[in-house]
Amino acid sequence: MHQEYAGLGDTDNQKIGDKSWVDLKTPSGAAKLDKEAPPYAPFYWGVKDGKDPAMLRKVRQFVKIPYFMDAEENYGEVMGSPEFWFSRPGAGAKAHMDSHCESTMTIQLDGSKRWRIGLAADTNHFLRGGTYSDGEAYKQRGGWVPTYDFILNKGEALFFAPAFIHESQNIGEECAASITHQYNYPMAAGFFRAWWPRTRRIGDMNECWPKISSWATLGQNGAQGEHGDAGIATAGAIFRKVDTSQDGSLNKAEIAAFVGRQSEDLHHKNGQSSLDFHDTDQDGKVTSSEFMKNYALWSRHEAEVTKETRMSSWMGMEGGDGDDGADEDQDGEDQDL
């Protein structure tokens, strides 16, 4: 394994039981930026990286999919993404945002960790990639103010959505050990819809934009963001194509049949993610009103961000610091579209 967040590279040259593994206190640099941040770097064992096939087989033998999760849909992602973290007292992960679109599950195997997590600052302009990479959140104007601050003890687990900035720190007197996995079903489609105005402006999340757009447009991957009447007309045409029963609403079977014909790279061919994106009241179907409103949300901000990024490129700008001048109603379902 290697020490993460220490600026030493990813050389896996540390073995469990070595004296340095127990005694090594490598500063992470985080505490200089935020007095609440972990002062020391943790050890990372990336079993998922394929460097230790034997350990990966052991994980698959002993780790079980939680009973409340879809075991068949999640098996590949959960069993393919294990990471072990070992933290001496005071060590932990710097605040950062992961770029993947899957949600995260972390299980505390021993010891106790303090977790601080939160959404990125609201923004009305595009933020370049790396704005929320390791430790960068501390450098934002006014510092980082997490939404949640709590302790995770041995035997407890934490689940959180993508696009959350997160930080951990061993607050005990012994080594804190944990295992972390990503899971992909269900995708956080409703979350991404509600926070699309913000997510679309965070360059760190660029990996997810095509996926979210495919849910918003029901697989119309070539769709462009449009304002006003043009977007409404496009949404209406899509809805009428998908509503094969002509009952004024879309069910999962109709969505699955349509998206399966439109795209080979949609995450779930059964249409669940697209349904979840548009099913605002979570009643298992998408009304014309829901689809029109959510498509307009996606379309409006897709068009605006496309314009913003072109303007930034033309002016030689790389993005702002994301905490000034934002409209209060920019996120959420109730904004005036």
Residue pairs with C-beta under 8 A, 6 or more apart in sequence:
1 12
1 14
1 15
1 16
1 43
1 44
1 45
1 46
1 84
1 86
2 8
2 9
2 10
2 11
2 12
2 13
2 14
2 43
2 44
3 14
3 24
3 26
3 41
3 42
3 43
3 44
4 41
4 42
4 43
4 44
4 93
5 28
5 30
5 41
5 42
5 93
5 94
5 134
5 135
6 26
6 27
6 28
6 41
7 29
8 26
8 41
12 45
12 46
12 51
14 20
14 21
14 43
15 21
16 86
21 43
21 86
22 88
22 175
24 88
25 40
25 88
25 90
26 40
26 41
27 39
27 40
27 41
28 37
28 38
28 39
28 40
28 41
28 91
28 92
28 94
28 135
29 94
29 135
30 37
30 38
30 39
30 94
30 95
30 135
30 138
30 167
31 37
31 38
31 39
33 135
33 138
33 139
34 95
34 138
34 143
34 144
36 116
37 94
37 95
37 135
37 138
37 167
37 169
38 87
38 90
38 91
38 92
38 93
38 94
38 167
38 168
38 169
38 170
39 90
39 91
40 87
40 88
40 90
40 91
40 92
41 91
42 85
42 86
42 87
42 88
42 91
42 92
42 93
42 168
42 170
43 85
43 86
43 87
44 83
44 84
44 85
45 52
45 55
45 83
45 84
45 85
45 86
46 83
47 55
47 56
47 59
47 82
47 83
47 84
48 56
48 80
48 81
48 82
48 83
50 56
56 82
59 79
59 82
59 179
60 79
63 78
63 79
63 82
63 179
63 181
65 71
65 74
65 75
65 78
66 105
66 157
69 78
69 183
69 185
70 185
70 186
73 184
73 185
73 268
74 183
74 184
74 185
77 102
77 181
77 182
77 183
77 184
77 185
78 105
78 181
78 182
78 183
79 181
81 102
81 180
81 181
81 182
82 179
82 180
82 181
83 179
83 180
83 181
84 177
84 178
84 179
85 93
85 168
85 176
85 177
85 178
85 179
85 180
86 175
86 176
86 177
87 111
87 113
87 168
87 169
87 170
87 175
87 176
87 177
88 170
88 175
89 170
89 171
89 172
89 173
89 174
90 169
90 170
91 169
91 170
91 176
92 113
92 114
92 167
92 168
92 169
92 170
93 166
93 167
93 168
94 134
94 135
94 138
94 167
95 116
95 135
95 137
95 138
95 144
95 146
95 165
95 166
95 167
96 132
96 133
96 134
96 135
96 136
96 137
96 165
96 166
96 167
97 120
97 132
97 133
97 137
97 163
97 164
97 165
97 166
97 202
97 204
97 205
98 104
98 162
99 204
99 205
99 206
99 207
99 208
100 162
100 182
100 207
100 208
101 162
101 184
101 187
101 188
101 205
101 207
101 208
101 211
101 212
102 162
102 182
102 183
102 184
102 187
103 159
103 160
103 161
103 162
103 182
103 183
103 184
103 187
103 188
104 158
104 159
104 160
104 162
104 180
104 181
104 182
104 183
105 157
105 158
105 159
105 180
105 181
105 182
105 183
106 152
106 157
106 158
106 178
106 179
106 180
106 181
107 156
107 157
107 178
107 179
107 180
108 152
108 153
108 154
108 155
108 156
108 157
108 176
108 177
108 178
109 154
109 177
109 178
109 179
110 154
110 174
110 175
110 176
110 177
111 154
111 170
111 172
111 174
111 175
111 176
111 177
112 151
112 152
112 153
112 154
112 170
112 171
112 172
112 176
113 151
113 152
113 168
113 169
113 170
113 171
113 176
113 178
114 149
114 150
114 151
114 152
114 168
114 169
114 171
115 148
115 149
115 150
115 151
115 152
115 158
115 166
115 167
115 168
116 146
116 148
116 149
116 166
116 167
117 146
117 147
117 148
117 160
117 164
117 165
117 166
117 167
118 144
118 145
118 146
118 147
118 148
118 164
118 165
119 147
119 163
119 164
119 165
119 195
119 198
120 127
120 131
120 132
120 163
120 165
120 198
120 202
120 322
121 140
121 322
121 323
122 198
122 322
122 323
122 326
122 330
122 331
123 198
123 201
123 202
123 320
123 322
123 323
123 326
124 201
124 325
124 326
124 327
124 330
125 201
125 308
125 312
125 319
125 320
125 322
125 325
126 201
126 203
126 305
126 308
126 309
126 312
126 319
126 320
127 201
127 202
127 203
127 204
127 319
127 320
127 321
127 322
128 203
128 318
128 319
129 203
129 204
129 206
130 136
130 203
130 204
131 202
131 203
131 204
131 319
131 321
131 322
132 165
132 202
132 204
133 204
137 144
137 165
138 144
140 321
140 322
140 323
141 321
141 323
141 324
142 323
144 165
146 165
146 167
151 171
152 158
160 166
161 188
161 191
162 188
162 191
162 192
162 205
162 208
163 191
163 192
163 195
163 199
163 202
163 205
163 208
170 176
184 267
185 268
185 272
186 272
186 273
186 276
187 211
187 267
187 268
187 272
187 273
187 276
189 212
189 215
189 273
189 274
189 276
189 277
190 276
190 277
190 279
190 280
190 282
192 199
192 208
192 212
192 215
192 277
193 212
193 215
193 216
193 277
193 278
193 280
193 294
193 297
193 298
193 333
194 331
194 332
194 333
195 331
196 212
196 216
196 297
196 298
196 301
197 297
197 301
197 330
197 331
197 335
198 330
198 331
199 205
199 208
199 209
199 212
200 209
200 212
200 301
200 302
200 305
201 301
201 305
201 308
201 322
203 319
210 221
210 265
211 266
211 267
212 277
212 298
213 221
213 223
213 298
213 302
214 220
214 221
214 259
214 263
214 265
214 266
214 267
214 274
215 266
215 273
215 274
215 276
215 277
215 278
216 277
216 278
216 294
216 295
216 297
216 298
216 299
217 223
217 238
217 295
217 298
218 238
218 242
218 255
218 258
218 259
218 262
218 274
219 258
219 259
219 261
219 262
219 263
219 266
219 274
220 238
220 262
221 262
221 263
221 265
223 234
223 299
224 302
224 303
224 306
225 231
225 298
225 299
225 300
225 301
225 302
225 303
225 304
225 305
225 306
226 234
226 299
226 303
227 299
227 300
227 303
231 295
231 296
231 299
231 300
231 303
232 292
232 296
234 295
234 299
235 291
235 292
235 295
235 296
235 299
236 292
238 291
238 295
239 250
239 288
239 291
239 292
241 258
242 250
242 254
242 255
242 258
243 249
243 250
243 254
243 288
244 254
244 257
245 251
245 254
248 287
248 288
249 285
249 286
249 287
249 288
250 275
250 278
250 285
250 286
250 291
251 275
251 284
251 285
251 286
252 270
252 271
252 272
252 275
252 284
253 271
254 271
255 271
255 274
255 275
255 286
256 269
256 270
256 271
257 271
258 271
259 266
259 269
259 271
259 274
260 266
260 269
260 271
266 273
266 274
267 273
275 284
275 286
277 294
278 286
278 290
278 291
278 294
278 295
279 285
279 286
279 290
280 290
280 293
280 294
280 333
281 290
293 333
293 337
296 337
297 333
297 335
297 337
300 337
311 317
312 318
312 319
329 335
329 336
